[in-house]
Amino acid sequence: MIEKEVIIIGAGLAGSEAAWQVANFGVPVKLVEMRPLKSTPAHHTGEFGELVCSNSFGALSPDRAAGLLQQELRVFNSLIVNKADEFSVPAGGALAVDRSKFSSALTEVLSNHPLIEIKRFEQLDFPSKENITILATGPLTSDELSYKIQDFTGIDACHFFDAASPIIYGDTIDQEIVFKASRYDKGDPAYLNCPMDKNNYIQFRNELIKGEQAILKDFEKESAKFFEACLPIEEIARRGVDTMRFGPLKSIGLWNPKWGDLYDKENRIKKRPHAIVQLRKEDLEGKLLNMVGFQTNLKWSEQKRIFRMIPGLKNAEFVRFGVMHRNTFLESPKLLLPTLQFMKRENLFAAGQLTGTEGYAAAAAGGLLAGINASLLAKGKKTVSFPSESMIGSLMNFISNRNKIMSNQKKSKFQPMPASFGLVPELNNRIKDKRLRYKAYQERSTEALNGFKKILDSYFEKDHTLLEIY
């Protein structure tokens, strides 16, 4: 049997992962990426898998939902997670990466793979119906292709506004004010902390609220829908005087030993700053620092003026200012099967944030599943879906028609979803202790995936198994 070529549109996290999986199963890949010939409002390079928002993949520990998802991806030789591990930077209990080295490594590996052909142009339409195709164009899908997707599905794409945080030069912060610490002293001191007293905080909040906003290109600002998990810092500030202090600027668990004891014995009170702004390394050397939780739509001049009010950042120089951009996603439960095939066309797949998953590892999970199933289809075999007990399986069920069947809530509004233990099926025996319950979820996932992988490996030829490394 002659195997068919698989066309993958988009070389973000999902598209890169899908290309890796398909090629390692011995199936030729044509990977189409429009950057750098045509960019997006958020991208800065033409590299594959460029991270446009945070550089964090979320919690590392497998007793957390994001950590379990990463662990599951490692079982299936995920290129994205393997490279994230290789180019990780200190981030407390999270997996964060040097974004430049990470995306450069992805580009190099995929460009040198003998079964992957890279094409740099803007895809303006779907390939012909005879082609096995994976749509992995992400939340920044070009307008032309978005219109084609809407014509094909008959459903207008959903959208929200997302934002990215500024990045500053590490050698421009005031080391006398900024101190190193991780919350509750967990792990190595992975964050740099800028402490604020009450007056600093109130003045800073007032300027944030008054700050001049950048004009949104897509449509009027008042019609913008924010993604709640990634709100602009000025929007958080507007929601209440102390909202930032209970969000990205919370000071609990952080203390500079230079200040003396945390506990004031004479007055029997615990001392802590009114608020703290945290900075996280973008690279191993700490030359670049990300302002944690500081997604923003302020004008660049306003960002420089207002963010330099933060203690320790008076002379900060900005490598990149924060930006806001419109994100598009499909109403996937009405369109996709749990295999990520479109219900209207079995050889057309969707993967990544375009489908309504949230987070980098979740995007990679979609690329992995779409890549596996595209490979199976190319070899004339039946497609598969991941076990519901796994985090990958539960996410794919949520974004697919399985969600619609299970919930039967036709009026509920579909919104992007990150990995969450709230998505996985309940345990047979209820466990009240949260840590023990999450550990049980992890053990059940491992058992289910081991069985699933044995079955899946049997579908492929012996010389192309999931553990093969190019």
C-alpha positions as CSV (number, residue, x, y, z in Angstrom):
1,M,0.0,0.0,0.0
2,I,1.3,3.5,-0.9
3,E,1.0,5.8,2.1
4,K,-0.5,9.2,1.5
5,E,1.3,12.5,2.4
6,V,-0.1,14.5,5.3
7,I,-0.4,18.3,4.9
8,I,-0.1,20.3,8.1
9,I,-1.1,24.0,8.1
10,G,0.7,25.9,10.8
11,A,4.0,25.3,12.6
12,G,3.0,26.4,16.1
13,L,3.1,24.0,19.0
14,A,0.3,21.8,17.7
15,G,1.5,21.8,14.1
16,S,5.1,21.1,15.1
17,E,4.1,18.2,17.3
18,A,1.8,16.8,14.7
19,A,4.6,16.9,12.1
20,W,7.0,15.1,14.4
21,Q,4.5,12.3,15.2
22,V,3.5,11.8,11.5
23,A,7.1,11.8,10.2
24,N,8.2,9.4,13.0
25,F,5.6,6.9,11.9
26,G,7.2,6.9,8.5
27,V,4.6,9.1,6.7
28,P,5.7,12.0,4.5
29,V,4.7,15.5,5.8
30,K,4.3,18.8,4.1
31,L,4.4,21.5,6.8
32,V,3.1,24.9,5.7
33,E,3.9,28.0,7.7
34,M,3.2,31.6,6.5
35,R,5.8,33.2,8.8
36,P,8.0,35.1,8.3
37,L,6.5,36.0,4.9
38,K,3.4,37.1,6.7
39,S,3.4,37.6,10.4
40,T,0.6,38.1,13.1
41,P,-0.1,40.8,15.6
42,A,1.7,38.7,18.3
43,H,4.6,36.9,16.6
44,H,8.1,38.3,16.3
45,T,10.0,35.6,14.4
46,G,9.5,32.9,11.7
47,E,10.6,30.2,14.1
48,F,8.4,27.1,14.8
49,G,6.5,26.9,18.1
50,E,7.2,30.6,19.0
51,L,5.7,31.3,22.4
52,V,3.9,34.6,22.1
53,C,2.6,34.9,25.7
54,S,4.2,33.4,28.8
55,N,7.2,31.1,28.7
56,S,5.6,28.7,31.2
57,F,4.0,25.3,30.5
58,G,2.5,25.3,34.0
59,A,3.1,23.1,37.0
60,L,5.7,20.3,36.7
61,S,4.4,17.9,39.3
62,P,2.2,15.1,38.0
63,D,-0.2,15.6,40.9
64,R,-1.2,18.9,39.2
65,A,-3.3,18.8,36.0
66,A,-0.7,20.6,33.8
67,G,2.1,18.4,35.2
68,L,0.1,15.2,34.5
69,L,-0.5,16.4,30.9
70,Q,3.2,16.9,30.5
71,Q,4.0,13.5,31.9
72,E,1.5,11.8,29.5
73,L,3.1,13.6,26.5
74,R,6.5,12.3,27.5
75,V,5.2,8.8,27.3
76,F,4.4,9.4,23.6
77,N,7.8,11.0,22.8
78,S,6.4,14.5,22.5
79,L,8.8,16.8,20.7
80,I,7.3,19.9,22.4
81,V,7.7,18.6,25.9
82,N,11.1,17.0,25.3
83,K,12.5,20.3,24.0
84,A,10.8,22.2,26.8
85,D,12.6,19.9,29.3
86,E,15.9,20.4,27.4
87,F,15.7,24.2,27.4
88,S,14.0,24.8,30.8
89,V,14.8,27.7,33.0
90,P,14.3,27.9,36.8
91,A,10.6,28.7,37.6
92,G,9.9,27.3,41.0
93,G,7.5,24.3,40.6
94,A,6.7,25.2,36.9
95,L,8.1,24.1,33.6
96,A,9.3,27.3,31.9
97,V,11.6,27.6,28.9
98,D,14.2,29.8,27.2
99,R,11.7,30.7,24.4
100,S,14.4,31.6,21.9
101,K,16.4,28.4,22.2
102,F,13.2,26.3,22.5
103,S,11.7,27.6,19.2
104,S,15.1,27.5,17.4
105,A,15.5,23.9,18.4
106,L,12.1,22.9,17.1
107,T,12.8,24.6,13.8
108,E,16.1,22.9,13.4
109,V,14.8,19.4,14.2
110,L,11.8,19.6,11.9
111,S,13.7,21.3,9.1
112,N,16.3,18.5,9.1
113,H,13.8,15.6,9.3
114,P,14.1,13.6,6.1
115,L,10.3,13.0,5.8
116,I,9.3,16.7,6.5
117,E,9.1,19.2,3.7
118,I,8.8,22.8,4.9
119,K,6.8,25.2,2.8
120,R,6.8,28.9,3.6
121,F,3.6,30.6,2.2
122,E,0.2,31.6,3.4
123,Q,-2.4,28.9,2.9
124,L,-5.5,30.7,1.6
125,D,-7.8,27.6,1.2
126,F,-8.2,24.0,2.3
127,P,-6.2,21.5,0.3
128,S,-8.3,19.2,-1.9
129,K,-10.6,16.6,-0.3
130,E,-8.2,13.8,-1.3
131,N,-5.5,15.1,1.0
132,I,-5.2,14.2,4.7
133,T,-4.9,17.6,6.3
134,I,-4.4,19.0,9.8
135,L,-5.5,22.5,10.6
136,A,-3.1,23.8,13.3
137,T,-3.2,27.5,12.5
138,G,-3.8,28.5,16.1
139,P,-5.8,31.3,17.6
140,L,-4.1,33.8,15.2
141,T,-5.4,32.1,12.1
142,S,-5.2,34.5,9.1
143,D,-8.4,36.3,8.1
144,E,-8.5,34.6,4.6
145,L,-8.3,31.1,6.0
146,S,-10.7,31.9,8.9
147,Y,-13.3,32.8,6.3
148,K,-12.8,29.5,4.5
149,I,-13.1,27.6,7.8
150,Q,-16.4,29.5,8.5
151,D,-17.7,28.7,5.0
152,F,-16.8,25.0,5.5
153,T,-18.3,24.7,9.0
154,G,-21.3,27.0,8.6
155,I,-20.5,28.4,12.1
156,D,-18.9,31.7,12.8
157,A,-15.6,31.3,14.7
158,C,-15.6,32.4,18.4
159,H,-13.1,34.8,19.7
160,F,-11.6,36.5,22.7
161,F,-8.8,39.0,23.3
162,D,-5.6,37.7,24.7
163,A,-2.5,39.7,25.9
164,A,1.2,39.2,26.4
165,S,3.5,40.5,29.2
166,P,6.5,42.8,28.7
167,I,10.0,41.5,28.8
168,I,12.8,43.6,30.3
169,Y,16.6,43.5,30.4
170,G,17.8,41.8,33.6
171,D,20.8,44.1,34.1
172,T,18.6,47.2,34.2
173,I,16.7,46.4,37.5
174,D,17.8,47.7,40.9
175,Q,19.4,44.8,42.7
176,E,19.3,46.7,46.0
177,I,15.5,46.7,45.9
178,V,14.6,43.6,44.0
179,F,15.2,40.3,45.9
180,K,15.2,36.6,44.9
181,A,12.7,34.3,46.5
182,S,10.2,31.6,45.7
183,R,6.8,31.6,47.4
184,Y,7.0,29.8,50.7
185,D,10.7,29.1,49.9
186,K,9.8,26.1,47.8
187,G,12.7,25.0,45.6
188,D,15.4,27.3,44.3
189,P,14.7,31.0,44.4
190,A,13.3,31.2,40.9
191,Y,11.6,34.6,40.9
192,L,12.8,38.2,41.4
193,N,10.5,40.2,43.5
194,C,9.7,43.9,43.5
195,P,8.1,44.9,46.9
196,M,5.4,47.7,47.1
197,D,4.2,49.5,50.2
198,K,0.6,50.7,50.3
199,N,1.3,54.2,48.9
200,N,3.3,52.7,46.0
201,Y,0.5,50.3,45.2
202,I,-2.3,52.9,45.3
203,Q,-0.4,55.3,43.1
204,F,0.5,52.5,40.7
205,R,-3.1,51.3,40.5
206,N,-4.4,54.8,39.8
207,E,-2.0,55.3,36.9
208,L,-2.8,51.8,35.5
209,I,-6.5,52.7,35.4
210,K,-5.9,56.1,33.8
211,G,-3.3,54.8,31.3
212,E,-3.9,55.3,27.6
213,Q,-4.9,52.1,25.8
214,A,-3.7,50.9,22.4
215,I,-6.4,50.9,19.8
216,L,-7.7,47.4,18.9
217,K,-7.6,46.9,15.2
218,D,-10.2,44.2,14.9
219,F,-13.2,46.2,16.2
220,E,-14.1,48.7,18.9
221,K,-12.6,48.2,22.4
222,E,-16.0,48.0,24.1
223,S,-16.9,44.9,22.2
224,A,-13.8,43.0,23.2
225,K,-14.2,39.8,25.2
226,F,-11.3,39.1,27.5
227,F,-10.1,35.6,28.3
228,E,-10.5,35.4,32.0
229,A,-7.3,33.4,32.5
230,C,-5.2,36.0,30.9
231,L,-6.7,39.4,31.8
232,P,-4.8,42.6,31.1
233,I,-3.3,44.0,34.3
234,E,-5.2,47.3,33.9
235,E,-8.5,45.3,33.6
236,I,-7.6,43.5,36.8
237,A,-6.9,46.9,38.5
238,R,-10.3,48.2,37.4
239,R,-12.1,45.4,39.1
240,G,-11.3,46.6,42.6
241,V,-8.7,48.3,44.8
242,D,-7.3,45.0,46.1
243,T,-8.0,42.7,43.1
244,M,-4.3,42.8,41.9
245,R,-3.1,42.0,45.5
246,F,-5.1,38.8,45.5
247,G,-4.0,38.0,41.9
248,P,-0.6,38.5,40.2
249,L,0.7,41.0,42.9
250,K,0.0,38.9,46.0
251,S,2.7,39.1,48.5
252,I,1.9,36.1,50.7
253,G,4.7,33.6,51.1
254,L,7.4,36.0,50.0
255,W,10.0,37.6,52.2
256,N,13.4,39.2,51.9
257,P,15.8,38.0,54.6
258,K,17.5,41.4,54.6
259,W,14.4,42.8,56.3
260,G,14.9,40.7,59.4
261,D,12.3,38.3,60.9
262,L,9.0,37.9,59.1
263,Y,7.3,37.8,62.5
264,D,7.2,40.9,64.7
265,K,7.3,39.4,68.1
266,E,6.8,42.6,70.0
267,N,3.5,43.5,68.1
268,R,2.6,39.8,67.5
269,I,2.0,40.4,63.8
270,K,3.4,39.0,60.6
271,K,5.1,41.6,58.4
272,R,4.9,41.5,54.6
273,P,4.9,44.0,51.7
274,H,1.5,45.4,50.7
275,A,2.0,43.9,47.2
276,I,4.8,42.3,45.1
277,V,5.5,42.3,41.4
278,Q,7.3,39.1,40.3
279,L,9.9,38.7,37.4
280,R,10.7,35.4,35.9
281,K,13.8,34.4,33.9
282,E,13.2,34.1,30.1
283,D,16.7,32.6,29.6
284,L,19.1,30.6,31.8
285,E,21.5,33.5,32.3
286,G,18.7,35.9,33.5
287,K,19.5,38.4,30.8
288,L,15.8,38.7,30.0
289,L,13.0,38.9,32.6
290,N,9.3,38.4,32.1
291,M,6.9,40.6,34.1
292,V,4.6,37.8,35.6
293,G,0.9,38.4,35.1
294,F,1.5,41.8,33.4
295,Q,-0.4,41.2,30.2
296,T,-1.5,44.6,28.9
297,N,-3.0,46.7,26.2
298,L,-1.5,50.0,27.4
299,K,0.3,52.0,24.7
300,W,4.0,51.3,24.7
301,S,4.9,54.8,26.0
302,E,2.4,54.3,28.9
303,Q,3.9,50.9,29.7
304,K,7.4,52.5,30.0
305,R,6.1,55.3,32.2
306,I,3.8,53.3,34.5
307,F,5.8,50.1,34.9
308,R,8.9,52.1,35.8
309,M,6.9,53.2,38.9
310,I,7.3,49.7,40.3
311,P,10.1,49.7,43.0
312,G,13.3,48.4,41.5
313,L,12.2,49.1,37.9
314,K,12.9,52.8,37.8
315,N,15.6,52.4,35.1
316,A,14.2,49.2,33.4
317,E,14.8,48.9,29.7
318,F,12.2,47.0,27.7
319,V,13.1,44.3,25.2
320,R,9.5,43.8,24.2
321,F,6.4,45.6,25.3
322,G,3.1,43.9,26.1
323,V,0.6,43.5,23.3
324,M,-3.0,42.4,22.9
325,H,-4.4,40.4,20.1
326,R,-7.6,38.7,18.9
327,N,-7.7,35.0,19.3
328,T,-10.0,32.8,17.3
329,F,-11.3,29.3,18.2
330,L,-13.8,26.9,16.8
331,E,-17.1,25.8,18.5
332,S,-15.5,22.4,18.5
333,P,-18.2,20.3,20.2
334,K,-20.4,21.0,17.2
335,L,-17.7,20.1,14.7
336,L,-15.1,17.6,15.9
337,L,-15.0,14.0,16.9
338,P,-12.8,12.9,19.9
339,T,-10.3,11.8,17.3
340,L,-10.0,15.5,16.2
341,Q,-11.5,14.7,12.8
342,F,-14.2,17.0,11.5
343,M,-17.5,15.2,11.5
344,K,-18.1,16.6,7.9
345,R,-14.8,15.3,6.5
346,E,-12.9,12.4,8.0
347,N,-9.5,13.2,6.5
348,L,-9.6,16.8,7.8
349,F,-8.3,17.3,11.4
350,A,-8.0,20.3,13.7
351,A,-5.5,20.6,16.5
352,G,-4.2,23.0,19.1
353,Q,-5.6,26.3,20.5
354,L,-7.8,26.6,17.4
355,T,-10.0,23.8,18.9
356,G,-10.5,25.6,22.2
357,T,-7.8,24.0,24.4
358,E,-5.8,26.4,26.5
359,G,-2.1,26.2,27.4
360,Y,1.0,25.1,25.6
361,A,1.0,21.5,26.7
362,A,-2.7,21.2,25.7
363,A,-1.8,22.5,22.2
364,A,0.9,19.9,22.0
365,A,-1.6,17.2,23.1
366,G,-3.9,18.1,20.2
367,G,-1.0,18.0,17.8
368,L,0.0,14.6,19.1
369,L,-3.4,13.1,18.7
370,A,-4.1,14.6,15.3
371,G,-0.6,13.4,14.2
372,I,-1.2,9.9,15.4
373,N,-4.6,9.7,13.7
374,A,-3.5,11.3,10.4
375,S,-0.7,8.6,10.4
376,L,-3.2,5.8,10.9
377,L,-5.5,7.2,8.2
378,A,-2.5,7.4,5.8
379,K,-1.8,3.7,6.5
380,G,-5.4,2.7,5.9
381,K,-6.2,2.0,9.5
382,K,-8.9,3.2,11.9
383,T,-8.4,6.3,14.0
384,V,-8.3,6.2,17.8
385,S,-9.2,8.4,20.8
386,F,-7.3,8.5,24.1
387,P,-8.7,6.9,27.2
388,S,-11.1,9.2,29.2
389,E,-9.0,8.5,32.3
390,S,-6.0,10.3,30.9
391,M,-5.7,14.1,30.9
392,I,-5.2,14.1,27.1
393,G,-8.4,12.0,26.7
394,S,-10.5,14.2,29.0
395,L,-9.4,17.4,27.2
396,M,-10.2,15.9,23.8
397,N,-13.6,14.8,25.1
398,F,-14.3,18.3,26.3
399,I,-13.6,20.0,23.0
400,S,-15.4,17.4,20.9
401,N,-18.9,16.1,20.2
402,R,-18.4,13.8,23.2
403,N,-18.8,16.9,25.3
404,K,-22.1,17.7,23.6
405,I,-23.4,14.2,24.0
406,M,-22.3,13.9,27.7
407,S,-23.5,17.3,28.9
408,N,-26.6,17.6,26.7
409,Q,-26.6,21.3,27.4
410,K,-27.2,22.9,24.0
411,K,-27.5,26.4,25.5
412,S,-24.2,26.3,27.3
413,K,-21.5,28.5,25.8
414,F,-18.3,26.8,24.7
415,Q,-15.2,28.5,26.1
416,P,-11.4,27.6,25.9
417,M,-10.4,25.1,28.6
418,P,-7.0,24.3,30.1
419,A,-6.0,20.9,31.6
420,S,-8.0,20.3,34.8
421,F,-8.8,17.5,37.1
422,G,-12.4,18.7,36.9
423,L,-12.5,17.2,33.4
424,V,-11.5,13.6,34.2
425,P,-14.1,11.0,35.3
426,E,-14.7,10.5,39.0
427,L,-12.8,7.7,40.8
428,N,-14.7,4.5,41.7
429,N,-13.9,5.1,45.3
430,R,-14.2,8.7,46.5
431,I,-11.1,10.2,48.1
432,K,-11.6,13.3,50.2
433,D,-8.0,14.3,50.6
434,K,-7.2,16.4,47.5
435,R,-3.5,15.3,47.2
436,L,-4.4,11.7,47.5
437,R,-7.2,12.1,45.0
438,Y,-4.9,13.8,42.5
439,K,-2.3,11.1,43.0
440,A,-5.0,8.5,42.3
441,Y,-5.9,10.3,39.1
442,Q,-2.2,10.2,38.1
443,E,-1.9,6.4,38.8
444,R,-5.2,5.6,36.9
445,S,-4.0,7.7,33.9
446,T,-0.6,5.8,33.8
447,E,-2.4,2.5,33.9
448,A,-4.8,3.4,31.2
449,L,-2.2,4.9,28.9
450,N,0.1,1.9,29.2
451,G,-2.7,-0.3,27.9
452,F,-3.6,2.1,25.2
453,K,-0.1,2.4,24.0
454,K,0.3,-1.3,23.6
455,I,-2.8,-1.5,21.5
456,L,-1.7,1.6,19.5
457,D,1.8,0.2,18.8
458,S,0.3,-2.9,17.4
459,Y,-1.5,-0.8,14.8
460,F,1.8,0.3,13.3
461,E,4.6,-1.6,11.7
462,K,7.3,-2.7,14.1
463,D,9.9,-0.4,12.7
464,H,7.8,2.7,13.5
465,T,6.8,2.6,17.2
466,L,5.8,5.5,19.5
467,L,9.1,5.3,21.4
468,E,11.3,5.6,18.2
469,I,13.4,8.7,18.3
470,Y,14.6,10.2,15.0
